[in-house]
Structures are given as structure tokens and as C-alpha cells.
């Protein structure tokens, strides 16, 4: 799929800007998801350090929230790739 995008950009220079924009968008989605999950992990570590007895509830909430962020990030990357192909 990536090779197809590169060949499309090489054949049609005006379409290259759309592919480049989609690549930048996918990169921003990945960066945002990484930062979000990192902040969740850091906040969870602080919360567990303050109240170790609540670690089970905190870990469950962290896993659920991280899964939602991953899902949204995957959706964003797919949208960017569909824009690039369209």
C-alpha cells in the first residue's frame, strides 16, 4: 500500500501534496496518541504511588482509556490513508 502511494505521488505531482498531507496527518495522529498514552501512564504511576490500595481500579481505568486512544488513533490513520488514496 505504501509503495502504491509513493508511485501515485511520483506519477502525478499535483496528487503528491495530498499524499504528503495525509502522511503528515498520520504522523500527527501517532504523535498525539503516544503523548496521550504517556500522560495516562505517568498519571497512573503517580496515583498508584499515592494510594497503593487503589492500584487495581487505577490499572483497569488506564487499560480501558489506553484502548480507546489506540482505537481513535487507528481510525485517524486509516482516514488519512483513505484520503491519500482517494
C-alpha positions as CSV (number, residue, x, y, z in Angstrom):
1,X,0.0,0.0,0.0
2,X,2.8,2.4,0.8
3,X,4.5,1.6,-2.5
4,X,1.3,2.4,-4.3
5,X,1.1,5.8,-2.6
6,X,4.7,6.6,-3.5
7,X,4.1,5.6,-7.1
8,X,1.0,7.6,-7.3
9,X,2.8,10.7,-5.9
10,X,5.7,10.2,-8.4
11,X,3.3,9.8,-11.4
12,X,1.1,12.8,-10.6
13,X,3.0,15.7,-8.9
14,X,-0.2,17.6,-8.0
15,X,-1.5,14.5,-6.1
16,X,1.8,14.4,-4.2
17,X,0.6,17.2,-1.9
18,X,-2.4,15.2,-0.9
19,X,-0.3,12.2,-0.1
20,X,2.2,14.4,1.8
21,X,-0.7,16.0,3.7
22,X,-2.1,12.5,4.6
23,X,1.4,11.4,5.7
24,X,1.7,14.4,8.0
25,X,-1.8,13.8,9.3
26,X,-1.0,10.2,10.1
27,X,2.2,11.2,11.8
28,X,0.3,13.8,13.9
29,X,-2.2,11.2,14.9
30,X,0.5,8.8,16.0
31,X,2.3,11.5,17.9
32,X,-0.9,12.6,19.7
33,X,-1.7,9.0,20.7
34,X,1.8,8.4,22.0
35,X,1.7,11.6,24.1
36,X,-1.8,10.8,25.4
37,X,-0.9,7.3,26.5
38,X,2.3,8.5,28.0
39,X,0.4,11.1,30.1
40,X,-2.1,8.5,31.2
41,X,0.8,6.1,32.3
42,X,2.5,8.9,34.2
43,X,-0.6,10.0,36.0
44,X,-1.4,6.4,36.8
45,X,2.0,5.8,38.3
46,X,1.6,8.9,40.5
47,X,-1.9,7.8,41.6
48,X,-0.7,4.3,42.5
49,X,2.3,5.8,44.4
50,X,-0.1,7.9,46.4
51,X,-2.8,5.2,47.0
52,X,-1.3,1.7,46.5
53,X,-4.6,0.1,47.7
54,X,-6.4,1.5,44.7
55,X,-4.0,0.1,42.1
56,X,-6.4,-2.4,40.7
57,X,-9.1,0.2,39.9
58,X,-6.5,2.6,38.5
59,X,-4.9,-0.1,36.3
60,X,-8.4,-1.1,34.9
61,X,-9.2,2.5,34.0
62,X,-5.8,3.0,32.4
63,X,-6.1,-0.1,30.2
64,X,-9.6,0.9,29.1
65,X,-8.6,4.5,28.4
66,X,-5.4,3.5,26.5
67,X,-7.5,1.1,24.4
68,X,-9.9,3.9,23.5
69,X,-7.0,6.1,22.5
70,X,-5.4,3.4,20.4
71,X,-8.8,2.8,18.6
72,X,-9.2,6.5,17.8
73,X,-5.6,6.7,16.6
74,X,-6.1,3.7,14.3
75,X,-9.2,5.3,12.9
76,X,-7.3,8.5,12.3
77,X,-4.5,6.8,10.4
78,X,-7.0,4.8,8.3
79,X,-8.8,8.1,7.4
80,X,-5.5,9.7,6.4
81,X,-4.6,6.7,4.2
82,X,-8.1,6.7,2.6
83,X,-7.7,10.4,1.9
84,X,-4.4,9.8,0.3
85,X,-5.7,7.0,-1.9
86,X,-8.9,8.9,-2.9
